[in-house]
Amino acid sequence: MKKPRMVLFDYGQTLIAEQKFDGVKGTEAVLRYATKNKYHLSAERVQAKADEINREFGRFDPEKRHLFQIEIPNTMFTPYLYESQGIEIALSNSEIDTIFWNAAAPGVPTEGIEDFLGYLRNRGIRTGVISNISYAPSVVAERINRLLPENAFEFIITSSNFMFRKPNKRIFDLALEKADLQPEDVWYIGDQYECDVKGSLNAGLLPVWYTGAIDLPYTEDKNILTINTWHEIERYMEI
């Protein structure tokens, strides 16, 4: 193990701890901007349709989501969801994303992440983000920069912008190309074992499993560097 030249982070439950997702709350917030609701559908009915479509794709099944390695961005999903149900929303796609996300899953920085980012910055270790996420890239960047205003991320790679989802090796390869670094120079930190840990390991990066904000059951892997607090990882970098 050698000191990394760059550390890449997952977004959800790694940089930012999100509240339990509530799609109905998000849809309620968006429907306030409806200029047409042909069938007078409630937020519950609209979200039930969204859930039905997602089940068809297997998008958010915790046991299978690592198998879904191509993103369906909300710029495609949201227009179909509303227009197929006779609903028109007087907002842009990015505005819908912002309003829906803020209502459905508000978040706060994980405990100690600001200090750890400052530690990396002070040691001259570069940082960036790779996220499996369907929200518009600009919306994701706005949330990260608002909640972590002192970050020095060189880039924020989202599957919504670059098609591939972790654990697909291609999205890690993209980050390495943008950073102009070799895999052995980069550590990747995330909370999802299949997507983040195994994905980065298979791409040649050193995986770090952050369990401090995990919101799903998990089984420990003694072969993987695992941390529960951000302070723990610093001792591995004091080399």
Disulfide bonds with the S-S distance in Angstrom:
none
